[in-house]
Amino acid sequence: MSKIMISQSIMWAAAIIVTAISDELGWLWLTILAVMALGALRAENHKAATCLGHGLSSK
């Protein structure tokens, strides 16, 4: 779980920094990084739910 928290923090920080630096493409990069972050979070939640559903421990 801590790995997903670290990766989420890095993705959101990158999204904020890119938006602050780039005027023209800032919103595009923010959208792309936000979709990537939410997709990774969704995949991790699905993986955890699948492991717990089969009686396996989630690490």
HTML snippet that shows the backbone in 3Dmol.js (N, CA, C, O; Angstrom):
<script src="https://3Dmol.org/build/3Dmol-min.js"></script>
<div id="view" style="width:600px;height:400px;position:relative"></div>
<script>
const pdb = `
ATOM      1  N   MET A   1       0.820  -1.197   0.000  1.00  0.00           N
ATOM      2  CA  MET A   1       0.000   0.000   0.000  1.00  0.00           C
ATOM      3  C   MET A   1       0.863   1.259   0.000  1.00  0.00           C
ATOM      4  O   MET A   1       0.478   2.275  -0.580  1.00  0.00           O
ATOM      5  N   SER A   2       2.026   1.197   0.647  1.00  0.00           N
ATOM      6  CA  SER A   2       2.864   2.391   0.694  1.00  0.00           C
ATOM      7  C   SER A   2       3.437   2.728  -0.682  1.00  0.00           C
ATOM      8  O   SER A   2       3.679   3.898  -0.978  1.00  0.00           O
ATOM      9  N   LYS A   3       3.658   1.709  -1.531  1.00  0.00           N
ATOM     10  CA  LYS A   3       4.167   1.968  -2.875  1.00  0.00           C
ATOM     11  C   LYS A   3       3.168   2.778  -3.684  1.00  0.00           C
ATOM     12  O   LYS A   3       3.553   3.693  -4.411  1.00  0.00           O
ATOM     13  N   ILE A   4       1.893   2.448  -3.563  1.00  0.00           N
ATOM     14  CA  ILE A   4       0.877   3.176  -4.314  1.00  0.00           C
ATOM     15  C   ILE A   4       0.743   4.606  -3.796  1.00  0.00           C
ATOM     16  O   ILE A   4       0.486   5.525  -4.574  1.00  0.00           O
ATOM     17  N   MET A   5       0.913   4.798  -2.500  1.00  0.00           N
ATOM     18  CA  MET A   5       0.847   6.145  -1.940  1.00  0.00           C
ATOM     19  C   MET A   5       2.013   6.997  -2.453  1.00  0.00           C
ATOM     20  O   MET A   5       1.830   8.170  -2.778  1.00  0.00           O
ATOM     21  N   ILE A   6       3.198   6.412  -2.524  1.00  0.00           N
ATOM     22  CA  ILE A   6       4.366   7.140  -3.016  1.00  0.00           C
ATOM     23  C   ILE A   6       4.192   7.484  -4.489  1.00  0.00           C
ATOM     24  O   ILE A   6       4.449   8.616  -4.898  1.00  0.00           O
ATOM     25  N   SER A   7       3.757   6.510  -5.289  1.00  0.00           N
ATOM     26  CA  SER A   7       3.593   6.776  -6.722  1.00  0.00           C
ATOM     27  C   SER A   7       2.493   7.799  -6.978  1.00  0.00           C
ATOM     28  O   SER A   7       2.620   8.623  -7.883  1.00  0.00           O
ATOM     29  N   GLN A   8       1.423   7.760  -6.200  1.00  0.00           N
ATOM     30  CA  GLN A   8       0.361   8.751  -6.350  1.00  0.00           C
ATOM     31  C   GLN A   8       0.871  10.147  -6.007  1.00  0.00           C
ATOM     32  O   GLN A   8       0.557  11.115  -6.700  1.00  0.00           O
ATOM     33  N   SER A   9       1.652  10.249  -4.944  1.00  0.00           N
ATOM     34  CA  SER A   9       2.207  11.542  -4.546  1.00  0.00           C
ATOM     35  C   SER A   9       3.117  12.104  -5.628  1.00  0.00           C
ATOM     36  O   SER A   9       3.064  13.296  -5.931  1.00  0.00           O
ATOM     37  N   ILE A  10       3.952  11.248  -6.211  1.00  0.00           N
ATOM     38  CA  ILE A  10       4.862  11.691  -7.262  1.00  0.00           C
ATOM     39  C   ILE A  10       4.094  12.137  -8.495  1.00  0.00           C
ATOM     40  O   ILE A  10       4.423  13.165  -9.086  1.00  0.00           O
ATOM     41  N   MET A  11       3.071  11.379  -8.894  1.00  0.00           N
ATOM     42  CA  MET A  11       2.294  11.750 -10.085  1.00  0.00           C
ATOM     43  C   MET A  11       1.562  13.062  -9.891  1.00  0.00           C
ATOM     44  O   MET A  11       1.550  13.901 -10.791  1.00  0.00           O
ATOM     45  N   TRP A  12       0.952  13.255  -8.731  1.00  0.00           N
ATOM     46  CA  TRP A  12       0.223  14.501  -8.494  1.00  0.00           C
ATOM     47  C   TRP A  12       1.171  15.685  -8.368  1.00  0.00           C
ATOM     48  O   TRP A  12       0.856  16.780  -8.834  1.00  0.00           O
ATOM     49  N   ALA A  13       2.339  15.478  -7.740  1.00  0.00           N
ATOM     50  CA  ALA A  13       3.324  16.557  -7.650  1.00  0.00           C
ATOM     51  C   ALA A  13       3.811  16.939  -9.046  1.00  0.00           C
ATOM     52  O   ALA A  13       3.948  18.121  -9.361  1.00  0.00           O
ATOM     53  N   ALA A  14       4.070  15.938  -9.876  1.00  0.00           N
ATOM     54  CA  ALA A  14       4.507  16.214 -11.250  1.00  0.00           C
ATOM     55  C   ALA A  14       3.424  16.974 -12.013  1.00  0.00           C
ATOM     56  O   ALA A  14       3.729  17.900 -12.764  1.00  0.00           O
ATOM     57  N   ALA A  15       2.183  16.594 -11.827  1.00  0.00           N
ATOM     58  CA  ALA A  15       1.082  17.278 -12.513  1.00  0.00           C
ATOM     59  C   ALA A  15       0.999  18.744 -12.097  1.00  0.00           C
ATOM     60  O   ALA A  15       0.779  19.616 -12.938  1.00  0.00           O
ATOM     61  N   ILE A  16       1.170  19.014 -10.826  1.00  0.00           N
ATOM     62  CA  ILE A  16       1.091  20.402 -10.338  1.00  0.00           C
ATOM     63  C   ILE A  16       2.278  21.212 -10.837  1.00  0.00           C
ATOM     64  O   ILE A  16       2.116  22.359 -11.252  1.00  0.00           O
ATOM     65  N   ILE A  17       3.471  20.622 -10.801  1.00  0.00           N
ATOM     66  CA  ILE A  17       4.671  21.337 -11.249  1.00  0.00           C
ATOM     67  C   ILE A  17       4.596  21.640 -12.736  1.00  0.00           C
ATOM     68  O   ILE A  17       4.910  22.752 -13.160  1.00  0.00           O
ATOM     69  N   VAL A  18       4.184  20.660 -13.534  1.00  0.00           N
ATOM     70  CA  VAL A  18       4.092  20.874 -14.989  1.00  0.00           C
ATOM     71  C   VAL A  18       3.070  21.953 -15.299  1.00  0.00           C
ATOM     72  O   VAL A  18       3.292  22.777 -16.186  1.00  0.00           O
ATOM     73  N   THR A  19       1.968  21.961 -14.591  1.00  0.00           N
ATOM     74  CA  THR A  19       0.946  22.983 -14.817  1.00  0.00           C
ATOM     75  C   THR A  19       1.470  24.365 -14.455  1.00  0.00           C
ATOM     76  O   THR A  19       1.174  25.345 -15.140  1.00  0.00           O
ATOM     77  N   ALA A  20       2.241  24.445 -13.387  1.00  0.00           N
ATOM     78  CA  ALA A  20       2.783  25.739 -12.972  1.00  0.00           C
ATOM     79  C   ALA A  20       3.841  26.260 -13.945  1.00  0.00           C
ATOM     80  O   ALA A  20       3.947  27.467 -14.163  1.00  0.00           O
ATOM     81  N   ILE A  21       4.622  25.351 -14.528  1.00  0.00           N
ATOM     82  CA  ILE A  21       5.717  25.751 -15.411  1.00  0.00           C
ATOM     83  C   ILE A  21       5.227  26.070 -16.820  1.00  0.00           C
ATOM     84  O   ILE A  21       5.602  27.095 -17.390  1.00  0.00           O
ATOM     85  N   SER A  22       4.404  25.214 -17.374  1.00  0.00           N
ATOM     86  CA  SER A  22       4.003  25.325 -18.769  1.00  0.00           C
ATOM     87  C   SER A  22       2.650  26.020 -18.887  1.00  0.00           C
ATOM     88  O   SER A  22       1.648  25.546 -18.350  1.00  0.00           O
ATOM     89  N   ASP A  23       2.632  27.140 -19.590  1.00  0.00           N
ATOM     90  CA  ASP A  23       1.375  27.866 -19.775  1.00  0.00           C
ATOM     91  C   ASP A  23       0.520  27.259 -20.879  1.00  0.00           C
ATOM     92  O   ASP A  23      -0.697  27.137 -20.735  1.00  0.00           O
ATOM     93  N   GLU A  24       1.157  26.881 -21.976  1.00  0.00           N
ATOM     94  CA  GLU A  24       0.391  26.433 -23.139  1.00  0.00           C
ATOM     95  C   GLU A  24      -0.191  25.038 -22.974  1.00  0.00           C
ATOM     96  O   GLU A  24      -1.372  24.821 -23.245  1.00  0.00           O
ATOM     97  N   LEU A  25       0.622  24.099 -22.536  1.00  0.00           N
ATOM     98  CA  LEU A  25       0.179  22.708 -22.466  1.00  0.00           C
ATOM     99  C   LEU A  25      -0.055  22.229 -21.032  1.00  0.00           C
ATOM    100  O   LEU A  25      -0.201  21.030 -20.794  1.00  0.00           O
ATOM    101  N   GLY A  26      -0.090  23.141 -20.099  1.00  0.00           N
ATOM    102  CA  GLY A  26      -0.232  22.780 -18.689  1.00  0.00           C
ATOM    103  C   GLY A  26      -1.475  21.962 -18.396  1.00  0.00           C
ATOM    104  O   GLY A  26      -1.406  20.953 -17.693  1.00  0.00           O
ATOM    105  N   TRP A  27      -2.605  22.385 -18.926  1.00  0.00           N
ATOM    106  CA  TRP A  27      -3.855  21.674 -18.644  1.00  0.00           C
ATOM    107  C   TRP A  27      -3.890  20.310 -19.320  1.00  0.00           C
ATOM    108  O   TRP A  27      -4.462  19.359 -18.787  1.00  0.00           O
ATOM    109  N   LEU A  28      -3.277  20.219 -20.495  1.00  0.00           N
ATOM    110  CA  LEU A  28      -3.197  18.921 -21.165  1.00  0.00           C
ATOM    111  C   LEU A  28      -2.364  17.947 -20.334  1.00  0.00           C
ATOM    112  O   LEU A  28      -2.776  16.808 -20.114  1.00  0.00           O
ATOM    113  N   TRP A  29      -1.185  18.395 -19.870  1.00  0.00           N
ATOM    114  CA  TRP A  29      -0.343  17.534 -19.046  1.00  0.00           C
ATOM    115  C   TRP A  29      -1.022  17.184 -17.729  1.00  0.00           C
ATOM    116  O   TRP A  29      -0.921  16.050 -17.261  1.00  0.00           O
ATOM    117  N   LEU A  30      -1.705  18.138 -17.138  1.00  0.00           N
ATOM    118  CA  LEU A  30      -2.420  17.873 -15.889  1.00  0.00           C
ATOM    119  C   LEU A  30      -3.468  16.789 -16.102  1.00  0.00           C
ATOM    120  O   LEU A  30      -3.609  15.891 -15.271  1.00  0.00           O
ATOM    121  N   THR A  31      -4.197  16.864 -17.201  1.00  0.00           N
ATOM    122  CA  THR A  31      -5.211  15.862 -17.515  1.00  0.00           C
ATOM    123  C   THR A  31      -4.586  14.490 -17.732  1.00  0.00           C
ATOM    124  O   THR A  31      -5.080  13.488 -17.216  1.00  0.00           O
ATOM    125  N   ILE A  32      -3.503  14.449 -18.493  1.00  0.00           N
ATOM    126  CA  ILE A  32      -2.840  13.166 -18.774  1.00  0.00           C
ATOM    127  C   ILE A  32      -2.312  12.537 -17.495  1.00  0.00           C
ATOM    128  O   ILE A  32      -2.530  11.350 -17.251  1.00  0.00           O
ATOM    129  N   LEU A  33      -1.619  13.319 -16.678  1.00  0.00           N
ATOM    130  CA  LEU A  33      -1.064  12.772 -15.439  1.00  0.00           C
ATOM    131  C   LEU A  33      -2.153  12.383 -14.445  1.00  0.00           C
ATOM    132  O   LEU A  33      -2.000  11.404 -13.715  1.00  0.00           O
ATOM    133  N   ALA A  34      -3.240  13.129 -14.409  1.00  0.00           N
ATOM    134  CA  ALA A  34      -4.351  12.779 -13.521  1.00  0.00           C
ATOM    135  C   ALA A  34      -4.996  11.468 -13.945  1.00  0.00           C
ATOM    136  O   ALA A  34      -5.323  10.636 -13.100  1.00  0.00           O
ATOM    137  N   VAL A  35      -5.180  11.279 -15.242  1.00  0.00           N
ATOM    138  CA  VAL A  35      -5.760  10.023 -15.737  1.00  0.00           C
ATOM    139  C   VAL A  35      -4.829   8.853 -15.427  1.00  0.00           C
ATOM    140  O   VAL A  35      -5.290   7.779 -15.039  1.00  0.00           O
ATOM    141  N   MET A  36      -3.527   9.055 -15.597  1.00  0.00           N
ATOM    142  CA  MET A  36      -2.564   7.997 -15.278  1.00  0.00           C
ATOM    143  C   MET A  36      -2.602   7.656 -13.790  1.00  0.00           C
ATOM    144  O   MET A  36      -2.582   6.481 -13.423  1.00  0.00           O
ATOM    145  N   ALA A  37      -2.658   8.667 -12.941  1.00  0.00           N
ATOM    146  CA  ALA A  37      -2.676   8.444 -11.501  1.00  0.00           C
ATOM    147  C   ALA A  37      -3.945   7.712 -11.077  1.00  0.00           C
ATOM    148  O   ALA A  37      -3.891   6.777 -10.277  1.00  0.00           O
ATOM    149  N   LEU A  38      -5.069   8.133 -11.606  1.00  0.00           N
ATOM    150  CA  LEU A  38      -6.327   7.474 -11.245  1.00  0.00           C
ATOM    151  C   LEU A  38      -6.401   6.062 -11.805  1.00  0.00           C
ATOM    152  O   LEU A  38      -6.952   5.168 -11.163  1.00  0.00           O
ATOM    153  N   GLY A  39      -5.851   5.852 -12.994  1.00  0.00           N
ATOM    154  CA  GLY A  39      -5.811   4.506 -13.568  1.00  0.00           C
ATOM    155  C   GLY A  39      -4.949   3.567 -12.742  1.00  0.00           C
ATOM    156  O   GLY A  39      -5.317   2.412 -12.527  1.00  0.00           O
ATOM    157  N   ALA A  40      -3.805   4.055 -12.278  1.00  0.00           N
ATOM    158  CA  ALA A  40      -2.925   3.236 -11.435  1.00  0.00           C
ATOM    159  C   ALA A  40      -3.595   2.915 -10.108  1.00  0.00           C
ATOM    160  O   ALA A  40      -3.490   1.793  -9.614  1.00  0.00           O
ATOM    161  N   LEU A  41      -4.273   3.881  -9.535  1.00  0.00           N
ATOM    162  CA  LEU A  41      -4.982   3.653  -8.278  1.00  0.00           C
ATOM    163  C   LEU A  41      -6.108   2.644  -8.458  1.00  0.00           C
ATOM    164  O   LEU A  41      -6.313   1.775  -7.610  1.00  0.00           O
ATOM    165  N   ARG A  42      -6.830   2.761  -9.553  1.00  0.00           N
ATOM    166  CA  ARG A  42      -7.920   1.821  -9.827  1.00  0.00           C
ATOM    167  C   ARG A  42      -7.385   0.407 -10.018  1.00  0.00           C
ATOM    168  O   ARG A  42      -7.977  -0.552  -9.524  1.00  0.00           O
ATOM    169  N   ALA A  43      -6.262   0.270 -10.735  1.00  0.00           N
ATOM    170  CA  ALA A  43      -5.660  -1.041 -10.950  1.00  0.00           C
ATOM    171  C   ALA A  43      -5.187  -1.654  -9.635  1.00  0.00           C
ATOM    172  O   ALA A  43      -5.353  -2.852  -9.408  1.00  0.00           O
ATOM    173  N   GLU A  44      -4.603  -0.836  -8.780  1.00  0.00           N
ATOM    174  CA  GLU A  44      -4.128  -1.330  -7.483  1.00  0.00           C
ATOM    175  C   GLU A  44      -5.293  -1.763  -6.605  1.00  0.00           C
ATOM    176  O   GLU A  44      -5.208  -2.783  -5.922  1.00  0.00           O
ATOM    177  N   ASN A  45      -6.376  -1.000  -6.615  1.00  0.00           N
ATOM    178  CA  ASN A  45      -7.562  -1.381  -5.839  1.00  0.00           C
ATOM    179  C   ASN A  45      -8.170  -2.672  -6.361  1.00  0.00           C
ATOM    180  O   ASN A  45      -8.604  -3.518  -5.578  1.00  0.00           O
ATOM    181  N   HIS A  46      -8.204  -2.829  -7.681  1.00  0.00           N
ATOM    182  CA  HIS A  46      -8.737  -4.047  -8.265  1.00  0.00           C
ATOM    183  C   HIS A  46      -7.858  -5.244  -7.901  1.00  0.00           C
ATOM    184  O   HIS A  46      -8.362  -6.323  -7.588  1.00  0.00           O
ATOM    185  N   LYS A  47      -6.547  -5.045  -7.946  1.00  0.00           N
ATOM    186  CA  LYS A  47      -5.605  -6.104  -7.602  1.00  0.00           C
ATOM    187  C   LYS A  47      -5.769  -6.511  -6.139  1.00  0.00           C
ATOM    188  O   LYS A  47      -5.758  -7.700  -5.821  1.00  0.00           O
ATOM    189  N   ALA A  48      -5.920  -5.538  -5.255  1.00  0.00           N
ATOM    190  CA  ALA A  48      -6.098  -5.821  -3.830  1.00  0.00           C
ATOM    191  C   ALA A  48      -7.418  -6.553  -3.580  1.00  0.00           C
ATOM    192  O   ALA A  48      -7.470  -7.484  -2.776  1.00  0.00           O
ATOM    193  N   ALA A  49      -8.469  -6.139  -4.260  1.00  0.00           N
ATOM    194  CA  ALA A  49      -9.762  -6.784  -4.089  1.00  0.00           C
ATOM    195  C   ALA A  49      -9.729  -8.219  -4.600  1.00  0.00           C
ATOM    196  O   ALA A  49     -10.337  -9.108  -4.003  1.00  0.00           O
ATOM    197  N   THR A  50      -9.024  -8.444  -5.696  1.00  0.00           N
ATOM    198  CA  THR A  50      -8.911  -9.787  -6.253  1.00  0.00           C
ATOM    199  C   THR A  50      -8.125 -10.693  -5.313  1.00  0.00           C
ATOM    200  O   THR A  50      -8.512 -11.839  -5.086  1.00  0.00           O
ATOM    201  N   CYS A  51      -7.020 -10.181  -4.763  1.00  0.00           N
ATOM    202  CA  CYS A  51      -6.216 -10.979  -3.832  1.00  0.00           C
ATOM    203  C   CYS A  51      -7.007 -11.316  -2.582  1.00  0.00           C
ATOM    204  O   CYS A  51      -6.948 -12.448  -2.101  1.00  0.00           O
ATOM    205  N   LEU A  52      -7.736 -10.365  -2.053  1.00  0.00           N
ATOM    206  CA  LEU A  52      -8.518 -10.598  -0.854  1.00  0.00           C
ATOM    207  C   LEU A  52      -9.690 -11.547  -1.137  1.00  0.00           C
ATOM    208  O   LEU A  52     -10.100 -12.316  -0.268  1.00  0.00           O
ATOM    209  N   GLY A  53     -10.216 -11.482  -2.346  1.00  0.00           N
ATOM    210  CA  GLY A  53     -11.314 -12.364  -2.730  1.00  0.00           C
ATOM    211  C   GLY A  53     -10.902 -13.818  -2.828  1.00  0.00           C
ATOM    212  O   GLY A  53     -11.729 -14.711  -2.647  1.00  0.00           O
ATOM    213  N   HIS A  54      -9.628 -14.068  -3.114  1.00  0.00           N
ATOM    214  CA  HIS A  54      -9.128 -15.432  -3.230  1.00  0.00           C
ATOM    215  C   HIS A  54      -8.445 -15.894  -1.952  1.00  0.00           C
ATOM    216  O   HIS A  54      -7.845 -16.968  -1.931  1.00  0.00           O
ATOM    217  N   GLY A  55      -8.523 -15.115  -0.902  1.00  0.00           N
ATOM    218  CA  GLY A  55      -7.936 -15.511   0.371  1.00  0.00           C
ATOM    219  C   GLY A  55      -6.431 -15.258   0.435  1.00  0.00           C
ATOM    220  O   GLY A  55      -5.762 -15.775   1.330  1.00  0.00           O
ATOM    221  N   LEU A  56      -5.890 -14.482  -0.485  1.00  0.00           N
ATOM    222  CA  LEU A  56      -4.467 -14.173  -0.474  1.00  0.00           C
ATOM    223  C   LEU A  56      -4.258 -12.859   0.262  1.00  0.00           C
ATOM    224  O   LEU A  56      -5.131 -11.992   0.258  1.00  0.00           O
ATOM    225  N   SER A  57      -3.125 -12.718   0.880  1.00  0.00           N
ATOM    226  CA  SER A  57      -2.837 -11.459   1.582  1.00  0.00           C
ATOM    227  C   SER A  57      -2.310 -10.442   0.579  1.00  0.00           C
ATOM    228  O   SER A  57      -1.565 -10.781  -0.340  1.00  0.00           O
ATOM    229  N   SER A  58      -2.708  -9.201   0.772  1.00  0.00           N
ATOM    230  CA  SER A  58      -2.271  -8.098  -0.088  1.00  0.00           C
ATOM    231  C   SER A  58      -1.066  -7.433   0.543  1.00  0.00           C
ATOM    232  O   SER A  58      -1.092  -7.107   1.730  1.00  0.00           O
ATOM    233  N   LYS A  59       0.011  -7.223  -0.241  1.00  0.00           N
ATOM    234  CA  LYS A  59       1.213  -6.571   0.294  1.00  0.00           C
ATOM    235  C   LYS A  59       1.362  -5.203  -0.284  1.00  0.00           C
ATOM    236  O   LYS A  59       2.314  -4.495   0.043  1.00  0.00           O
TER     237      LYS A  59
END
`;
const viewer = $3Dmol.createViewer("view");
viewer.addModel(pdb, "pdb");
viewer.setStyle({}, {cartoon: {color: "spectrum"}});
viewer.zoomTo();
viewer.render();
</script>
